[in-house]
């Protein structure tokens, strides 16, 4: 489980990105790169980190399921993810 401070920090960054998204798009459209540099750093969407919704882990993240590989494997083994079955041959 990731520290709650890391999870909260990422949530705060997400709020900042959403707040400045429209303004960033307008500044980019106008080509005003000086105006873009005056925005907060966390207003850039590249500063967001994909985190597992179950554990908060950032490494081994599966986009399709929005969870880490470890949480995915546990949930799939318990049958909590519809349509996912363990392969055997």
PyMOL commands that set and color helices and strands:
alter all, ss='L'
color gray80, all
select helices_A, chain A and resi 4-30+33-38+41-43+45-47+69-77
alter helices_A, ss='H'
color red, helices_A
select strands_A, chain A and resi 61-62+67-68
alter strands_A, ss='S'
color yellow, strands_A
deselect
rebuild
show_as cartoon
